[in-house]
Amino acid sequence: MDAIDLKILALLQTDATLSIAQIGERVGLSQTPCWKRIQRLEADGVIDRRVAVLDPVKLGLGLTVFVSVETSDHSREWLERFATAVAAMPEVLEFYRMAGDVDYMLRVVVADMQAYDAFYKRLIASLPLKNVTSRFAMEKVKSTTALPLPASPPGPTLRVVAGGE
């Protein structure tokens, strides 16, 4: 990955609807080399997918809840069953296994408190859980899907040796 790849990624993170010609023009490439780079980034898994980001409030999904889950069972089998159950719940947008005082963290988006209550009941019925704590977002202050890309490509660092060692 080089500086041009990073520029392409930065552009795609901001607007994935840009044409290959537009991206190429902005990074100093013609269409074919630009397209080949994007294809390589997709094949390498650097570009995971291209999606439209929707406004949940305009879709009637105005309540965001961060759900902390603690369990007494830390076996691989329990996690697999829990992950399968959570993956089947469309309200869960993100699901993390955590280090620290909670075992799992979920970001849940629903229409309202009644919809969250229905989700909560399904969640606690899915498997035995030690503790479930819900934190309700009052205001979205920042939200982005863009990763903080490095200013220059990652790579080996040069070691300068003084005195001719």
DSSP file (Angstrom, degrees, kcal/mol; ACC not computed):
  #  RESIDUE AA STRUCTURE BP1 BP2  ACC     N-H-->O    O-->H-N    N-H-->O    O-->H-N    TCO  KAPPA ALPHA  PHI   PSI    X-CA   Y-CA   Z-CA
    1    1 A M              0   0    0      0, 0.0     2,-0.2     0, 0.0     0, 0.0   0.000 360.0 360.0 360.0 134.0    0.0    0.0    0.0
    2    2 A D     >  -     0   0    0    151,-0.1     4,-2.1   150,-0.0     5,-0.2  -0.597 360.0 -81.6-124.2-173.8    1.4    3.4   -0.9
    3    3 A A  H  > S+     0   0    0      1,-0.2     4,-1.9     2,-0.2     5,-0.1   0.839 126.6  53.6 -61.4 -35.1    0.4    7.1   -0.6
    4    4 A I  H  > S+     0   0    0      2,-0.2     4,-2.5     1,-0.2    -1,-0.2   0.914 106.9  51.5 -67.6 -41.6   -1.9    6.9   -3.7
    5    5 A D  H  > S+     0   0    0      1,-0.2     4,-2.7     2,-0.2    -2,-0.2   0.925 109.4  50.8 -58.0 -44.0   -3.7    3.9   -2.2
    6    6 A L  H  X S+     0   0    0     -4,-2.1     4,-2.4     1,-0.2    -1,-0.2   0.881 109.6  50.1 -62.8 -38.0   -4.2    5.9    1.0
    7    7 A K  H  X S+     0   0    0     -4,-1.9     4,-2.3     2,-0.2    -1,-0.2   0.912 110.7  49.6 -65.2 -42.2   -5.6    8.8   -1.0
    8    8 A I  H  X S+     0   0    0     -4,-2.5     4,-2.6     1,-0.2    -2,-0.2   0.934 111.7  48.6 -61.1 -46.1   -8.0    6.5   -2.8
    9    9 A L  H  X S+     0   0    0     -4,-2.7     4,-2.4     1,-0.2    -2,-0.2   0.902 109.5  52.2 -61.9 -41.7   -9.2    5.0    0.5
   10   10 A A  H  X S+     0   0    0     -4,-2.4     4,-1.3     1,-0.2    -1,-0.2   0.915 111.7  46.9 -61.2 -42.7   -9.7    8.5    2.0
   11   11 A L  H  X S+     0   0    0     -4,-2.3     4,-2.7     1,-0.2     3,-0.3   0.931 112.7  48.4 -64.5 -45.8  -11.8    9.5   -1.0
   12   12 A L  H  < S+     0   0    0     -4,-2.6    -2,-0.2     1,-0.2    -1,-0.2   0.853 107.7  55.5 -65.9 -34.1  -13.9    6.3   -0.9
   13   13 A Q  H  < S+     0   0    0     -4,-2.4    -1,-0.2    -5,-0.2     3,-0.2   0.846 114.0  41.5 -65.0 -31.6  -14.5    6.7    2.8
   14   14 A T  H  < S+     0   0    0     -4,-1.3     2,-0.2    -3,-0.3    -2,-0.2   0.877 138.1   1.1 -82.3 -40.3  -15.9   10.1    2.2
   15   15 A D    ><  -     0   0    0     -4,-2.7     3,-1.3    -5,-0.1    -1,-0.2  -0.732  54.0-177.8-155.2  97.0  -17.9    9.4   -0.9
   16   16 A A  T 3  S+     0   0    0      1,-0.3    -4,-0.1    -2,-0.2    -3,-0.1   0.491  80.2  73.5 -76.2  -2.2  -18.1    5.9   -2.4
   17   17 A T  T 3   +     0   0    0     -5,-0.1    -1,-0.3     2,-0.0    -5,-0.1   0.505  67.9 118.1 -88.9  -3.3  -20.3    7.2   -5.2
   18   18 A L    <   -     0   0    0     -3,-1.3     2,-0.1    -7,-0.1    -3,-0.0  -0.346  68.9-117.8 -60.7 141.9  -17.3    8.9   -6.9
   19   19 A S     >  -     0   0    0      1,-0.1     4,-2.5     4,-0.0     5,-0.2  -0.362  21.2-111.1 -75.3 161.7  -16.6    7.5  -10.4
   20   20 A I  H  > S+     0   0    0      1,-0.2     4,-3.0     2,-0.2     5,-0.2   0.890 121.1  54.2 -58.1 -39.4  -13.3    5.9  -11.2
   21   21 A A  H  > S+     0   0    0      2,-0.2     4,-2.4     1,-0.2    -1,-0.2   0.912 108.8  47.5 -62.8 -42.7  -12.5    8.9  -13.4
   22   22 A Q  H  > S+     0   0    0      2,-0.2     4,-1.9     1,-0.2    -2,-0.2   0.920 114.3  46.0 -65.2 -43.5  -13.2   11.3  -10.5
   23   23 A I  H  X S+     0   0    0     -4,-2.5     4,-1.7     2,-0.2    -2,-0.2   0.947 113.0  50.2 -63.9 -47.9  -11.1    9.3   -8.1
   24   24 A G  H  X>S+     0   0    0     -4,-3.0     5,-3.1     1,-0.2     4,-1.2   0.904 109.4  51.2 -57.0 -43.8   -8.3    8.9  -10.6
   25   25 A E  H  <5S+     0   0    0     -4,-2.4     3,-0.3     1,-0.2    -1,-0.2   0.898 110.5  49.1 -60.9 -40.9   -8.3   12.7  -11.4
   26   26 A R  H  <5S+     0   0    0     -4,-1.9    -1,-0.2     1,-0.2    -2,-0.2   0.761 118.5  38.2 -73.3 -24.9   -8.0   13.5   -7.7
   27   27 A V  H  <5S-     0   0    0     -4,-1.7    -1,-0.2    -3,-0.2    -2,-0.2   0.439 116.6-106.7-106.2  -0.3   -5.1   11.1   -7.0
   28   28 A G  T  <5S+     0   0    0     -4,-1.2     2,-0.3    -3,-0.3    -3,-0.2   0.831  77.9 117.3  83.2  33.7   -3.3   11.7  -10.3
   29   29 A L      < -     0   0    0     -5,-3.1    -1,-0.3    -6,-0.2    -2,-0.2  -0.911  62.6-116.8-127.1 156.4   -4.0    8.4  -12.1
   30   30 A S     >  -     0   0    0     -2,-0.3     4,-1.8     1,-0.1     5,-0.2  -0.376  44.4 -95.4 -79.9 173.1   -5.8    7.5  -15.3
   31   31 A Q  H  > S+     0   0    0      1,-0.2     4,-3.1     2,-0.2     5,-0.2   0.903 116.9  52.4 -61.3 -46.7   -9.0    5.4  -15.0
   32   32 A T  H  > S+     0   0    0      1,-0.2     4,-2.5     2,-0.2    -1,-0.2   0.938 112.3  42.2 -62.8 -50.2   -7.4    1.9  -15.7
   33   33 A P  H  > S+     0   0    0      0, 0.0     4,-2.1     0, 0.0    -1,-0.2   0.886 116.3  50.9 -63.3 -34.9   -4.6    2.1  -13.0
   34   34 A C  H  X S+     0   0    0     -4,-1.8     4,-2.3     2,-0.2    -2,-0.2   0.948 110.9  47.7 -64.1 -47.9   -7.0    3.6  -10.6
   35   35 A W  H  X S+     0   0    0     -4,-3.1     4,-2.6     1,-0.2    -1,-0.2   0.897 110.8  52.3 -59.9 -41.9   -9.6    0.9  -11.2
   36   36 A K  H  X S+     0   0    0     -4,-2.5     4,-2.3    -5,-0.2    -1,-0.2   0.887 108.8  50.3 -63.2 -39.5   -6.9   -1.8  -10.8
   37   37 A R  H  X S+     0   0    0     -4,-2.1     4,-2.7     2,-0.2    -2,-0.2   0.927 111.2  47.8 -64.0 -44.3   -5.8   -0.3   -7.5
   38   38 A I  H  X S+     0   0    0     -4,-2.3     4,-2.1     1,-0.2    -2,-0.2   0.916 111.3  51.1 -63.2 -42.2   -9.4   -0.3   -6.2
   39   39 A Q  H  X S+     0   0    0     -4,-2.6     4,-2.7     1,-0.2    -1,-0.2   0.904 111.4  48.0 -60.3 -41.7   -9.9   -3.9   -7.3
   40   40 A R  H  X S+     0   0    0     -4,-2.3     4,-2.6     2,-0.2     6,-0.2   0.910 109.8  51.7 -65.6 -42.7   -6.7   -4.9   -5.5
   41   41 A L  H  <>S+     0   0    0     -4,-2.7     6,-1.8     1,-0.2     5,-1.6   0.865 113.1  45.9 -63.1 -35.4   -7.7   -3.1   -2.3
   42   42 A E  H ><5S+     0   0    0     -4,-2.1     3,-1.1     4,-0.2    -2,-0.2   0.924 112.8  49.1 -70.7 -44.9  -11.0   -5.0   -2.5
   43   43 A A  H 3<5S+     0   0    0     -4,-2.7    -2,-0.2     1,-0.3    -1,-0.2   0.857 110.4  51.7 -63.2 -35.4   -9.4   -8.4   -3.2
   44   44 A D  T 3<5S-     0   0    0     -4,-2.6    -1,-0.3    -5,-0.2    -2,-0.2   0.547 115.1-118.0 -77.9  -7.3   -6.9   -7.8   -0.3
   45   45 A G  T < 5S+     0   0    0     -3,-1.1    -3,-0.2    -4,-0.3    -2,-0.1   0.539  83.5 119.5  82.4   6.0   -9.9   -7.1    2.0
   46   46 A V  S   <S+     0   0    0     -5,-1.6     2,-0.8    -6,-0.2    -4,-0.2   0.933  77.2  49.3 -67.8 -44.5   -8.8   -3.5    2.7
   47   47 A I  S    S-     0   0    0     -6,-1.8    -2,-0.3     1,-0.2    -1,-0.2  -0.867  74.8-177.8 -92.1 110.0  -12.1   -2.3    1.2
   48   48 A D        -     0   0    0     -2,-0.8     2,-0.3     1,-0.3    -1,-0.2   0.910  58.6 -38.2 -77.3 -44.9  -14.6   -4.5    3.0
   49   49 A R        -     0   0    0      2,-0.0     2,-0.5    -4,-0.0    -1,-0.3  -0.961  49.7-118.7-171.2 164.3  -17.7   -3.2    1.3
   50   50 A R        +     0   0    0     -2,-0.3     2,-0.3    -3,-0.1   -37,-0.0  -0.979  41.8 163.6-118.4 127.3  -19.3   -0.1   -0.1
   51   51 A V        -     0   0    0     -2,-0.5     2,-0.5     2,-0.0   -35,-0.2  -0.852  39.8-109.2-137.1 167.0  -22.6    1.0    1.4
   52   52 A A        -     0   0    0     -2,-0.3     2,-0.6   -36,-0.0    -2,-0.0  -0.872  31.1-136.6 -96.0 134.9  -25.0    3.9    1.8
   53   53 A V        -     0   0    0     -2,-0.5     2,-0.2     2,-0.0    92,-0.0  -0.843  24.3-155.6 -94.8 120.2  -25.2    5.4    5.3
   54   54 A L        -     0   0    0     -2,-0.6     3,-0.1     1,-0.0     5,-0.0  -0.601  18.9-117.2 -98.6 155.2  -28.8    6.0    6.3
   55   55 A D     >  -     0   0    0     -2,-0.2     4,-0.8     1,-0.2     3,-0.2  -0.819  21.9-160.9 -90.0 109.5  -30.2    8.5    8.8
   56   56 A P  T >4>S+     0   0    0      0, 0.0     5,-3.2     0, 0.0     3,-0.7   0.858  87.6  55.7 -62.3 -35.8  -31.9    6.4   11.5
   57   57 A V  G >45S+     0   0    0      1,-0.3     3,-1.8     3,-0.2     5,-0.2   0.913 105.0  51.8 -63.4 -42.2  -34.0    9.3   12.8
   58   58 A K  G 345S+     0   0    0      1,-0.3    -1,-0.3    -3,-0.2     4,-0.0   0.673 109.4  52.4 -69.0 -14.9  -35.5    9.9    9.3
   59   59 A L  G <<5S-     0   0    0     -4,-0.8    -1,-0.3    -3,-0.7    -2,-0.2   0.268 124.2-103.3-100.8   9.7  -36.4    6.2    9.2
   60   60 A G  T < 5S+     0   0    0     -3,-1.8     2,-0.5     1,-0.1    -3,-0.2   0.724  89.0 120.2  78.5  21.5  -38.2    6.3   12.6
   61   61 A L      < +     0   0    0     -5,-3.2    50,-0.2    -6,-0.2    -3,-0.1  -0.602  25.2 148.3-115.8  68.8  -35.3    4.7   14.5
   62   62 A G        +     0   0    0     49,-0.7     2,-0.6    -2,-0.5    49,-0.2   0.428  42.4  82.5 -88.9  -0.2  -34.6    7.5   16.9
   63   63 A L  E     -A  110   0A   0     47,-2.6    47,-2.7    -3,-0.1     2,-0.5  -0.920  52.2-173.3-114.3 120.1  -33.4    5.5   20.0
   64   64 A T  E     -A  109   0A   0     -2,-0.6    73,-2.7    73,-0.4     2,-0.4  -0.932   8.1-173.4-108.7 130.5  -29.8    4.3   20.3
   65   65 A V  E     -AB 108 136A   0     43,-3.0    43,-3.1    -2,-0.5     2,-0.6  -0.983  18.2-150.8-127.9 132.7  -28.9    2.1   23.2
   66   66 A F  E     -AB 107 135A   0     69,-3.1    69,-2.3    -2,-0.4     2,-0.6  -0.915  21.4-161.9-100.4 120.0  -25.5    0.8   24.3
   67   67 A V  E     -AB 106 134A   0     39,-2.7    39,-2.4    -2,-0.6     2,-0.4  -0.906   6.6-160.1-112.7 119.4  -26.1   -2.5   26.0
   68   68 A S  E     -AB 105 133A   0     65,-3.0    65,-2.6    -2,-0.6     2,-0.4  -0.830  11.4-164.8 -96.3 133.7  -23.4   -4.0   28.3
   69   69 A V  E     -AB 104 132A   0     35,-2.8    35,-2.1    -2,-0.4    34,-1.5  -0.975   8.1-171.5-124.0 131.0  -23.7   -7.7   28.9
   70   70 A E  E     - B   0 131A   0     61,-3.0    60,-1.9    -2,-0.4    61,-1.8  -0.942   9.2-173.8-116.0 143.8  -22.0   -9.8   31.6
   71   71 A T        -     0   0    0     -2,-0.4    58,-0.1    58,-0.2     3,-0.0  -0.937  29.9-147.6-132.9 156.3  -22.0  -13.6   31.7
   72   72 A S  S    S+     0   0    0     -2,-0.3     2,-0.6    56,-0.2    -1,-0.1   0.595  87.1  74.2 -92.6 -15.2  -20.9  -16.2   34.1
   73   73 A D        +     0   0    0     55,-0.2    -1,-0.1     1,-0.1    57,-0.1  -0.888  50.0 170.6-104.8 116.9  -20.1  -18.6   31.3
   74   74 A H        +     0   0    0     -2,-0.6    -1,-0.1     4,-0.1     2,-0.1   0.035  33.4 130.8-112.9  25.3  -17.0  -17.8   29.3
   75   75 A S     >  -     0   0    0      1,-0.1     4,-2.2     4,-0.0     5,-0.2  -0.397  67.5-120.8 -78.6 156.7  -16.8  -21.0   27.2
   76   76 A R  H  > S+     0   0    0      1,-0.2     4,-2.5     2,-0.2     5,-0.2   0.880 114.1  55.3 -61.1 -39.0  -16.4  -21.0   23.4
   77   77 A E  H  > S+     0   0    0      2,-0.2     4,-2.2     1,-0.2    -1,-0.2   0.911 107.3  48.4 -63.2 -42.6  -19.7  -22.9   23.1
   78   78 A W  H  > S+     0   0    0      1,-0.2     4,-3.0     2,-0.2     5,-0.2   0.940 111.8  49.6 -63.3 -46.3  -21.6  -20.2   25.0
   79   79 A L  H  X S+     0   0    0     -4,-2.2     4,-3.3     1,-0.2     5,-0.2   0.912 109.8  51.2 -59.8 -43.1  -20.0  -17.4   22.9
   80   80 A E  H  X S+     0   0    0     -4,-2.5     4,-2.0     2,-0.2    -1,-0.2   0.916 113.1  45.1 -61.2 -42.9  -20.9  -19.2   19.7
   81   81 A R  H  X S+     0   0    0     -4,-2.2     4,-2.2     2,-0.2    -2,-0.2   0.913 116.0  46.7 -66.1 -42.3  -24.5  -19.6   20.8
   82   82 A F  H  X S+     0   0    0     -4,-3.0     4,-2.9     2,-0.2     5,-0.2   0.925 111.8  50.4 -66.4 -44.4  -24.7  -16.0   22.0
   83   83 A A  H  X S+     0   0    0     -4,-3.3     4,-2.5    -5,-0.2    -1,-0.2   0.887 110.9  49.7 -61.2 -39.7  -23.1  -14.6   18.9
   84   84 A T  H  X S+     0   0    0     -4,-2.0     4,-1.1    -5,-0.2    -1,-0.2   0.921 112.5  47.2 -64.5 -44.1  -25.6  -16.6   16.7
   85   85 A A  H  < S+     0   0    0     -4,-2.2     3,-0.4     1,-0.2    -2,-0.2   0.926 115.3  44.7 -63.3 -45.5  -28.5  -15.3   18.7
   86   86 A V  H >< S+     0   0    0     -4,-2.9     3,-2.0     1,-0.2     6,-0.3   0.892 107.6  58.3 -68.2 -39.5  -27.3  -11.6   18.6
   87   87 A A  H 3< S+     0   0    0     -4,-2.5    -1,-0.2     1,-0.3    -2,-0.2   0.788 101.5  57.3 -60.5 -26.9  -26.5  -11.8   14.9
   88   88 A A  T 3< S+     0   0    0     -4,-1.1    -1,-0.3    -3,-0.4    -2,-0.2   0.492  87.6  88.3 -82.5  -3.2  -30.1  -12.7   14.2
   89   89 A M    X   -     0   0    0     -3,-2.0     3,-1.8    -4,-0.2    -1,-0.1  -0.845  62.1-163.6 -99.5 106.0  -31.3   -9.5   15.9
   90   90 A P  T 3  S+     0   0    0      0, 0.0    -1,-0.1     0, 0.0    19,-0.1   0.705  83.8  69.6 -64.8 -18.6  -31.4   -6.8   13.3
   91   91 A E  T 3  S+     0   0    0     17,-0.1    18,-2.4    -3,-0.1     2,-0.7   0.732  80.7  87.2 -69.8 -21.1  -31.5   -4.0   15.9
   92   92 A V  E <   +C  108   0A   0     -3,-1.8    16,-0.2    -6,-0.3     3,-0.1  -0.719  48.5 170.8 -85.0 112.9  -27.9   -4.8   16.9
   93   93 A L  E     +     0   0A   0     14,-2.9     2,-0.3    -2,-0.7    -1,-0.2   0.767  69.0  22.1 -91.8 -29.6  -25.6   -2.8   14.6
   94   94 A E  E     -C  107   0A   0     13,-1.2    13,-2.2     2,-0.0     2,-0.4  -0.994  61.1-174.7-140.6 146.6  -22.4   -3.5   16.5
   95   95 A F  E     +C  106   0A   0     -2,-0.3     2,-0.4    11,-0.2    11,-0.2  -0.960  10.6 179.3-145.6 118.4  -21.4   -6.3   18.8
   96   96 A Y  E     -C  105   0A   0      9,-2.8     9,-2.3    -2,-0.4     2,-0.5  -0.942  28.0-137.8-126.0 142.8  -18.0   -6.5   20.6
   97   97 A R  E     -C  104   0A   0     -2,-0.4     7,-0.3     7,-0.2     2,-0.2  -0.881  40.8-153.8 -90.7 129.8  -16.3   -8.9   23.0
   98   98 A M        -     0   0    0      5,-3.0     2,-0.4    -2,-0.5     0, 0.0  -0.632  20.8-139.7-111.6 159.9  -14.7   -6.6   25.6
   99   99 A A  S    S+     0   0    0     -2,-0.2     2,-0.4     2,-0.0     3,-0.2  -0.893  72.5  36.7-105.7 147.2  -11.9   -6.6   28.1
  100  100 A G  S    S-     0   0    0     -2,-0.4    -2,-0.1     1,-0.1     0, 0.0  -0.870 116.4 -17.4 115.9-148.3  -12.6   -5.0   31.4
  101  101 A D  S    S+     0   0    0     -2,-0.4     2,-0.3   -31,-0.0    -1,-0.1   0.568 122.6  51.7 -82.7  -8.7  -15.7   -5.0   33.7
  102  102 A V        -     0   0    0     -3,-0.2   -32,-0.2     1,-0.1     3,-0.1  -0.920  65.8-149.6-123.3 155.6  -18.2   -6.1   31.0
  103  103 A D  S    S+     0   0    0    -34,-1.5    -5,-3.0    -2,-0.3     2,-0.3   0.850  78.1  15.5 -90.1 -38.6  -18.0   -9.1   28.7
  104  104 A Y  E     -AC  69  97A   0    -35,-2.1   -35,-2.8    -7,-0.3     2,-0.4  -0.977  58.3-159.0-140.0 149.3  -19.9   -7.8   25.6
  105  105 A M  E     -AC  68  96A   0     -9,-2.3    -9,-2.8    -2,-0.3     2,-0.4  -0.998  10.8-171.2-131.0 133.2  -21.1   -4.5   24.3
  106  106 A L  E     -AC  67  95A   0    -39,-2.4   -39,-2.7    -2,-0.4     2,-0.6  -0.948  16.9-148.5-122.3 141.8  -23.9   -4.0   21.8
  107  107 A R  E     -AC  66  94A   0    -13,-2.2   -14,-2.9    -2,-0.4   -13,-1.2  -0.964  26.1-172.4-107.3 119.5  -25.0   -0.9   19.9
  108  108 A V  E     -AC  65  92A   0    -43,-3.1   -43,-3.0    -2,-0.6     2,-0.5  -0.913  12.6-164.7-117.7 135.6  -28.7   -1.2   19.4
  109  109 A V  E     +A   64   0A   0    -18,-2.4     2,-0.3    -2,-0.4   -45,-0.2  -0.986  22.1 154.9-123.8 124.6  -30.9    1.1   17.3
  110  110 A V  E     -A   63   0A   0    -47,-2.7   -47,-2.6    -2,-0.5     3,-0.1  -0.845  50.6-107.3-139.5 173.3  -34.7    0.9   17.7
  111  111 A A  S    S-     0   0    0     -2,-0.3   -49,-0.7   -50,-0.2     2,-0.3   0.923  85.7 -33.9 -71.5 -45.6  -37.8    3.2   17.2
  112  112 A D  S  > S-     0   0    0    -50,-0.1     4,-2.2   -49,-0.1    -1,-0.2  -0.884  74.9 -68.9-163.0-174.4  -38.6    3.9   20.8
  113  113 A M  H  > S+     0   0    0     -2,-0.3     4,-2.6     1,-0.2     5,-0.2   0.862 125.9  54.9 -64.1 -36.6  -38.6    2.6   24.4
  114  114 A Q  H  > S+     0   0    0      2,-0.2     4,-1.9     1,-0.2    -1,-0.2   0.915 109.2  47.5 -62.8 -42.5  -41.4    0.1   23.6
  115  115 A A  H  > S+     0   0    0      1,-0.2     4,-2.1     2,-0.2    -2,-0.2   0.880 111.8  51.0 -66.0 -37.5  -39.3   -1.4   20.7
  116  116 A Y  H  X S+     0   0    0     -4,-2.2     4,-3.3     2,-0.2    -2,-0.2   0.908 106.7  54.0 -66.9 -39.6  -36.3   -1.5   23.0
  117  117 A D  H  X S+     0   0    0     -4,-2.6     4,-2.2     2,-0.2    -2,-0.2   0.907 108.9  48.6 -60.2 -41.4  -38.3   -3.4   25.7
  118  118 A A  H  X S+     0   0    0     -4,-1.9     4,-1.8     2,-0.2    -1,-0.2   0.915 113.5  47.3 -64.1 -42.6  -39.3   -6.0   23.1
  119  119 A F  H  X S+     0   0    0     -4,-2.1     4,-2.7     2,-0.2    -2,-0.2   0.939 110.3  52.7 -61.4 -47.5  -35.6   -6.3   22.0
  120  120 A Y  H  X S+     0   0    0     -4,-3.3     4,-2.6     1,-0.2     5,-0.2   0.895 107.7  51.1 -56.9 -43.8  -34.5   -6.6   25.7
  121  121 A K  H  X S+     0   0    0     -4,-2.2     4,-1.1     1,-0.2    -1,-0.2   0.893 111.5  47.4 -64.0 -39.6  -36.9   -9.4   26.4
  122  122 A R  H  X S+     0   0    0     -4,-1.8     4,-0.8     2,-0.2    -2,-0.2   0.906 111.9  51.7 -66.0 -40.8  -35.7  -11.3   23.4
  123  123 A L  H >X S+     0   0    0     -4,-2.7     3,-1.0     1,-0.2     4,-0.7   0.943 111.3  44.3 -62.2 -49.7  -32.1  -10.7   24.4
  124  124 A I  H 3< S+     0   0    0     -4,-2.6    -1,-0.2     1,-0.3     5,-0.2   0.717 112.6  53.6 -72.8 -18.3  -32.5  -12.0   28.0
  125  125 A A  H 3< S+     0   0    0     -4,-1.1    -1,-0.3    -5,-0.2    -2,-0.2   0.628  93.8  74.1 -84.6 -13.7  -34.5  -15.0   26.8
  126  126 A S  H << S-     0   0    0     -3,-1.0    -2,-0.2    -4,-0.8    -1,-0.1   0.902 114.0 -19.9 -69.9 -42.2  -31.7  -16.0   24.3
  127  127 A L  S  < S-     0   0    0     -4,-0.7     2,-0.3    -3,-0.1    -1,-0.2  -0.964  84.4 -73.5-157.5 161.5  -29.2  -17.4   26.9
  128  128 A P        -     0   0    0      0, 0.0     2,-0.4     0, 0.0   -55,-0.2  -0.504  52.8-173.2 -65.4 128.3  -28.5  -17.1   30.6
  129  129 A L        -     0   0    0     -2,-0.3   -58,-0.2    -5,-0.2     3,-0.1  -0.953  25.0-151.2-124.6 143.6  -26.9  -13.7   31.3
  130  130 A K  S    S-     0   0    0    -60,-1.9     2,-0.3    -2,-0.4   -59,-0.2   0.912  80.1  -6.6 -78.4 -44.9  -25.4  -12.5   34.6
  131  131 A N  E     -B   70   0A   0    -61,-1.8   -61,-3.0     2,-0.0     2,-0.4  -0.984  53.6-165.8-155.5 140.2  -26.2   -8.8   34.1
  132  132 A V  E     -B   69   0A   0     -2,-0.3     2,-0.4   -63,-0.2   -63,-0.2  -0.994  11.5-173.3-128.3 123.6  -27.5   -6.5   31.3
  133  133 A T  E     -B   68   0A   0    -65,-2.6   -65,-3.0    -2,-0.4     2,-0.4  -0.972   7.8-156.1-121.1 130.5  -27.1   -2.8   31.6
  134  134 A S  E     -B   67   0A   0     -2,-0.4     2,-0.5   -67,-0.2   -67,-0.2  -0.890   6.4-170.3-109.1 133.0  -28.7   -0.3   29.1
  135  135 A R  E     -B   66   0A   0    -69,-2.3   -69,-3.1    -2,-0.4     2,-0.5  -0.989  15.1-146.5-122.7 123.9  -27.4    3.2   28.5
  136  136 A F  E     -B   65   0A   0     -2,-0.5     2,-0.3   -71,-0.2   -71,-0.2  -0.783  11.6-131.1 -98.4 125.6  -29.6    5.4   26.4
  137  137 A A        -     0   0    0    -73,-2.7   -73,-0.4    -2,-0.5     3,-0.1  -0.565  19.0-173.8 -73.6 130.4  -28.0    8.0   24.0
  138  138 A M  S    S+     0   0    0      1,-0.3     2,-0.3    -2,-0.3    -1,-0.2   0.773  70.9   5.7 -93.1 -32.0  -29.5   11.4   24.4
  139  139 A E        -     0   0    0      0, 0.0     2,-0.8     0, 0.0    -1,-0.3  -0.978  65.3-129.0-154.4 137.1  -27.7   13.1   21.5
  140  140 A K        +     0   0    0     -2,-0.3     3,-0.1     1,-0.2    -3,-0.0  -0.810  29.3 173.7 -86.7 114.3  -25.3   12.0   18.8
  141  141 A V        +     0   0    0     -2,-0.8     2,-0.3     1,-0.4    -1,-0.2   0.841  67.2   5.0 -91.3 -39.2  -22.4   14.4   19.0
  142  142 A K        +     0   0    0      2,-0.0    -1,-0.4     0, 0.0     2,-0.3  -0.993  61.5 170.0-146.4 140.2  -20.1   12.7   16.4
  143  143 A S        +     0   0    0     -2,-0.3     2,-0.3    -3,-0.1    -3,-0.0  -0.927  11.1 155.4-150.7 126.4  -20.6    9.8   14.1
  144  144 A T        -     0   0    0     -2,-0.3    -2,-0.0     1,-0.1     0, 0.0  -0.989  34.6-160.4-146.4 153.8  -18.3    8.8   11.2
  145  145 A T        +     0   0    0     -2,-0.3     2,-0.4  -132,-0.2    -1,-0.1   0.428  65.7 108.0-106.9  -4.8  -17.6    5.6    9.3
  146  146 A A        -     0   0    0   -133,-0.1  -136,-0.1  -132,-0.0    -2,-0.0  -0.609  63.9-139.8 -80.7 125.4  -14.2    7.0    8.1
  147  147 A L        -     0   0    0     -2,-0.4     2,-1.4     1,-0.1    -2,-0.1  -0.512  27.1-105.3 -77.4 149.8  -11.1    5.4    9.7
  148  148 A P        -     0   0    0      0, 0.0    -1,-0.1     0, 0.0  -138,-0.0  -0.634  44.2-157.0 -77.9  96.3   -8.2    7.7   10.6
  149  149 A L        -     0   0    0     -2,-1.4     2,-0.0     1,-0.1    -3,-0.0  -0.408  19.9-104.3 -74.9 148.0   -5.8    6.8    7.9
  150  150 A P        -     0   0    0      0, 0.0    -1,-0.1     0, 0.0     0, 0.0  -0.352  21.7-124.9 -68.4 154.0   -2.1    7.3    8.3
  151  151 A A  S    S+     0   0    0      2,-0.1    -2,-0.1     1,-0.1  -145,-0.0   0.810  96.8  25.4 -68.6 -29.3   -0.5   10.3    6.6
  152  152 A S  S    S-     0   0    0   -146,-0.0     3,-0.1     3,-0.0    -1,-0.1  -0.924 102.0 -83.5-132.6 159.6    2.0    8.0    4.9
  153  153 A P        -     0   0    0      0, 0.0     2,-0.1     0, 0.0  -150,-0.1  -0.274  46.7-110.0 -62.8 142.4    1.9    4.3    4.1
  154  154 A P        +     0   0    0      0, 0.0     3,-0.0     0, 0.0     0, 0.0  -0.455  61.3 127.1 -67.2 145.5    2.8    1.8    6.9
  155  155 A G        -     0   0    0     -2,-0.1     2,-0.0    -3,-0.1    -3,-0.0  -0.981  59.3 -42.8-178.8-178.2    6.1    0.1    6.2
  156  156 A P        -     0   0    0      0, 0.0     2,-0.3     0, 0.0     0, 0.0  -0.355  54.3-130.7 -66.2 143.9    9.5   -0.7    7.6
  157  157 A T        -     0   0    0     -2,-0.0     2,-0.4     1,-0.0     0, 0.0  -0.741  18.1-122.3 -94.8 145.2   11.2    2.1    9.5
  158  158 A L        -     0   0    0     -2,-0.3     2,-0.6     1,-0.0    -1,-0.0  -0.684  17.9-142.8 -87.3 137.8   14.8    2.9    8.7
  159  159 A R        -     0   0    0     -2,-0.4     2,-0.6     2,-0.0    -1,-0.0  -0.892   9.2-151.6-103.0 120.9   17.3    2.7   11.5
  160  160 A V        -     0   0    0     -2,-0.6     2,-0.5     2,-0.0    -2,-0.0  -0.809  10.4-160.0 -93.2 125.6   20.0    5.4   11.4
  161  161 A V    >   -     0   0    0     -2,-0.6     3,-0.6     0, 0.0     2,-0.2  -0.918   5.6-146.8-110.5 125.2   23.2    4.2   13.0
  162  162 A A  G >  S+     0   0    0     -2,-0.5     3,-0.7     1,-0.2    -2,-0.0  -0.591  75.9  23.8 -87.6 149.9   25.7    6.8   14.1
  163  163 A G  G 3  S-     0   0    0     -2,-0.2    -1,-0.2     1,-0.2     0, 0.0   0.661 121.1 -75.8  75.6  17.2   29.4    6.2   14.1
  164  164 A G  G <         0   0    0     -3,-0.6    -1,-0.2     1,-0.1    -2,-0.1   0.766 360.0 360.0  70.3  26.6   29.4    3.6   11.3
  165  165 A E    <         0   0    0     -3,-0.7    -1,-0.1     0, 0.0    -2,-0.1   0.519 360.0 360.0 -63.5 360.0   28.2    0.7   13.5
